Amino acid sequence: MADLFTWVPVNDGTGQVPFRQRKVRFGDGYSQVTTDGLNPIQRSWPLTFTGTGSVISAIAAFLEDHAAEPFEWKPPLRASVSLFLANGYSLRDLGGDVWSLSATFEEWHSP
């Protein structure tokens, strides 16, 4: 069972929900569309977390521990958790032991 990411971002981000589609257009104006693959929807969420150095260090450690292992997270407007991966993060020192961490969570589909 995957670990649960429990920190709350300062923003809910702007979720991206692309559809992988295969399209074929014919000369007479007719076209066909179908989804591509077993999981044609892969949501992603750019998120920002702000807090003290110890809070941001804990988030960074969690993400580093899960660099190649998906974790559970409940995105906005979803009833349950899904699996996600972050492909890195960026840090910003806001001064006075206040830090900002930004990361994009990308949905992960497992077999």
C-alpha positions in Angstrom: 0.0 0.0 0.0 1.3 3.4 -0.9 2.0 6.1 1.6 -0.5 9.0 2.0 0.6 12.6 1.3 -1.2 14.6 3.9 0.2 18.2 3.6 -2.2 20.9 2.4 -1.1 23.2 -0.4 -1.5 27.0 -0.1 -3.3 26.8 -3.5 -5.3 24.0 -5.1 -3.3 24.6 -8.3 -4.8 24.5 -11.7 -5.3 20.9 -12.6 -4.6 19.7 -16.0 -6.7 16.9 -17.4 -5.5 16.0 -20.9 -7.2 13.2 -22.9 -5.0 10.9 -25.0 -6.9 10.4 -28.2 -6.4 8.8 -31.6 -8.1 10.7 -34.4 -8.5 9.7 -38.0 -9.9 12.2 -40.5 -11.2 11.0 -43.8 -11.3 13.0 -47.1 -15.1 13.4 -47.0 -15.0 15.3 -43.7 -15.8 12.3 -41.6 -13.6 11.5 -38.6 -13.3 8.9 -35.9 -12.0 9.4 -32.4 -11.0 6.8 -29.8 -9.1 6.9 -26.5 -5.4 5.9 -26.6 -4.5 3.2 -24.1 -6.0 1.7 -20.9 -5.6 5.0 -19.0 -6.2 7.8 -21.5 -6.6 10.4 -18.7 -3.6 11.5 -16.7 -4.3 14.4 -14.3 -1.6 16.7 -13.1 -1.6 19.3 -10.4 1.0 22.1 -9.9 1.0 22.8 -6.2 2.7 25.2 -3.8 3.3 24.6 -0.1 4.5 27.3 2.3 5.7 26.8 5.9 8.6 26.8 8.3 11.8 25.2 7.4 10.9 22.0 9.3 7.6 21.6 7.6 9.0 22.2 4.1 11.9 19.9 4.9 9.4 17.1 5.8 7.6 17.6 2.5 10.9 17.5 0.6 12.0 14.4 2.4 8.7 12.7 1.6 9.0 13.6 -2.1 12.6 12.4 -2.2 11.6 9.1 -0.6 9.0 8.7 -3.2 11.1 9.8 -6.2 10.3 6.5 -8.0 7.5 5.2 -5.8 3.9 6.5 -6.2 2.1 7.9 -3.2 -1.6 8.5 -2.4 -3.0 12.0 -2.5 -6.6 13.2 -2.7 -6.9 15.9 -5.5 -9.6 18.5 -5.4 -13.1 17.5 -6.5 -12.3 13.8 -6.2 -14.1 11.5 -3.7 -11.1 9.3 -3.0 -7.3 9.2 -3.2 -5.4 8.4 -6.3 -1.8 7.5 -7.0 0.6 10.3 -7.9 4.3 10.9 -8.6 6.2 14.2 -8.4 9.1 14.5 -10.8 11.0 17.0 -8.6 10.4 20.2 -6.7 11.7 23.7 -6.3 12.4 25.6 -3.1 12.2 29.3 -2.4 13.4 31.1 0.7 10.8 33.7 1.7 12.9 34.9 4.7 12.5 34.4 8.4 12.5 30.6 8.3 9.5 30.7 5.9 9.9 28.5 2.8 7.9 27.7 -0.3 8.0 24.4 -2.1 6.5 23.9 -5.5 5.9 20.5 -7.2 3.7 19.1 -9.9 1.9 15.9 -8.9 1.2 13.6 -11.9 -1.4 10.8 -11.7 0.1 7.4 -11.8 -1.7 4.3 -13.1 -0.5 0.9 -11.9 -1.3 -2.5 -13.5 
